């Protein structure tokens, strides 16, 4: 499971959030602060060799991956068909809120390392 920003140059729509630097303007729905670019967020479910088996409709670029995934109720049941106790669906830290359905990395705080083993 992964999400990607498809960059665009002519996509703009005011969102529900007011900008802190200019209260008269709203944050653009299609602006991704993470990528510092306009674009759309597309979610992809792929097999282990990279072959896509499902892609979402495009969502506004400012949406986080978990939010974009949750707008597609068919995605998580599709993952359940392909996974079991021995075969997990892998995802990046953008999907922390879906750890029951997806295997995601554990986020470590800066300067805190897990103890060495062995």
N, C-alpha and C positions, 0 to 999 in steps of 0.2 A: 504494500500500500504506500503510495506516495502522492504528494501534491506538487504541482509545478506552476510557476507563473508564466503565462504566455504573454510576452510584452506586446503592447500596442502603442500607437502614438496619437490616436484620435478618439479616445474613449474617456468620457468625463461625466460624472453625475454627483451632485451633492448628496452626502450621506447624513445620517441622523446626529452625528457628533459635531459640535461647534469647535472651531480651531481655538487654541489657547492664545495665539498671538494676534488673532483678528476675530473678535466675537461676532462680527457681521458676516463671516464666511463659515461654511461647513467643510469638514474634511471630505475629500473626494472618495467615493466608494471604490473607484477603480485604481486608486493610488496605493501601491504596496510600500509601506515605510521600510520594511525589511530589505527589499530589493531597490528602493529608491527609483521606482519606475511605475508607469501605468501598465495595467495588464489584467488578465483574467486568471482565476485560480481553477485549475482542472485537476480532479482527483483520478488516479489510475490504480487499478488492481491488476497486477501482472503475475505470471507464473514464475517459478524460480529462475528460468532461463531468460526472463525479460519479456516474454510474449504477453501483450495486453489482453486481458479477458473482459475488462469492463473499464469504461471511461465515463466520467460524469459530464453533465452539461457545464458550461462555463459559469463560474460564480465571480462576484466582484473581487478584485485583487487584494483588497484590504482584509478579507476574511481569513482567519486562521484555518489551518488544515482540518482540525477537529470540527469546527463550525461548518465548513464546507462539506465535510463527509456526512455530518448529521442531517443535512438538508436532503440527502438521498437515502430514504429508508430502505431501499433495496440493496444497498451496498453491504451492510454487515451480515444479513442473511446469506448473501452470495459467498462471503468469506467463510461462513460457517460450513457451507457445503464442501469447501476445499481444505478445511483444517480439521484436525483431531488432536488427541493428546500427544501424538508423536510428530505432528506437522503443524507448526505455528505460522501465522501470517506475520511477517516482519514489517515494522514501520519505524519512522524516525521520531525524534522527540516532539515533533509537531502534533502527535497523536497521544500524548500522555493521558488524556482523559478517557481513552478507550482501551485501557490495559486489560480489560476482561476479554476483549475480542482480538487484540493485537499485541504482539510482543514488541516492546519498545525498550530502548536503552535506559539505564538508570542515570539520572542527572546527579553529578557530584558538585558540591560547592567548591569554589575556587580556594585552593590551599588545603583542602581536605581530601586526602587519598585513602582508599580502603587499606586495611592492614595487609601486609605481605603474607602470603601463605607458603608453607613448605619449608 
